[in-house]
Amino acid sequence: MSATDKAKNKADEMAGLAKEKFGEATDNPDKKNEGKAEQVKANLKDAAEKVKDAFHK
C-alpha cells in the first residue's frame, strides 16, 4: 500500500470519527451513523489494500 493511500484512508477515518462525535454532541443520530459508516468504509479500503499488497509480494 502506498503511503498516499494509507494517509488518505486514515484521513477518511478521522473525518468519520469527527462526524460521529459531532452527531453525538448535537444529538443528531443521522450524522452519528453517517460518521460511523465513513469509518467502516475507510477501514474496509485499508483492509483491501493490505490484501492486495499481500498478493503482490
C-alpha positions as CSV (number, residue, x, y, z in Angstrom):
1,M,0.0,0.0,0.0
2,S,1.4,3.4,-0.9
3,A,1.9,6.0,1.8
4,T,-0.6,8.2,0.0
5,D,-3.4,5.6,0.1
6,K,-2.6,4.9,3.7
7,A,-2.8,8.6,4.6
8,K,-6.0,9.1,2.7
9,N,-7.7,6.2,4.4
10,K,-6.6,7.5,7.8
11,A,-7.9,11.0,6.9
12,D,-11.2,9.5,5.9
13,E,-11.4,7.5,9.1
14,M,-10.7,10.6,11.2
15,A,-13.3,12.6,9.3
16,G,-15.8,9.9,10.0
17,L,-14.9,10.0,13.7
18,A,-15.3,13.7,13.8
19,K,-18.7,13.5,12.2
20,E,-19.7,10.8,14.6
21,K,-18.6,12.9,17.6
22,F,-20.4,15.9,16.2
23,G,-23.6,13.8,15.8
24,E,-23.3,12.7,19.4
25,A,-22.7,16.3,20.7
26,T,-25.7,17.7,18.7
27,D,-27.9,14.7,19.4
28,N,-28.2,14.0,15.7
29,P,-28.4,10.2,15.1
30,D,-28.2,10.6,11.3
31,K,-24.9,12.4,11.5
32,K,-23.6,10.0,14.1
33,N,-24.4,7.0,11.8
34,E,-23.0,8.7,8.8
35,G,-19.7,9.2,10.6
36,K,-19.7,5.5,11.7
37,A,-20.3,4.4,8.1
38,E,-17.4,6.6,6.8
39,Q,-15.1,5.0,9.4
40,V,-16.2,1.5,8.3
41,K,-15.7,2.4,4.6
42,A,-12.2,3.7,5.3
43,N,-11.3,0.6,7.3
44,L,-12.5,-1.7,4.5
45,K,-10.5,0.2,1.9
46,D,-7.4,-0.1,4.2
47,A,-8.0,-3.9,4.6
48,A,-8.5,-4.3,0.8
49,E,-5.2,-2.5,0.2
50,K,-3.4,-4.8,2.7
51,V,-4.9,-7.9,1.0
52,K,-3.8,-6.6,-2.4
53,D,-0.3,-5.9,-1.1
54,A,-0.1,-9.4,0.3
55,F,-0.8,-10.9,-3.1
56,H,1.8,-8.7,-4.8
57,K,4.7,-9.9,-2.7
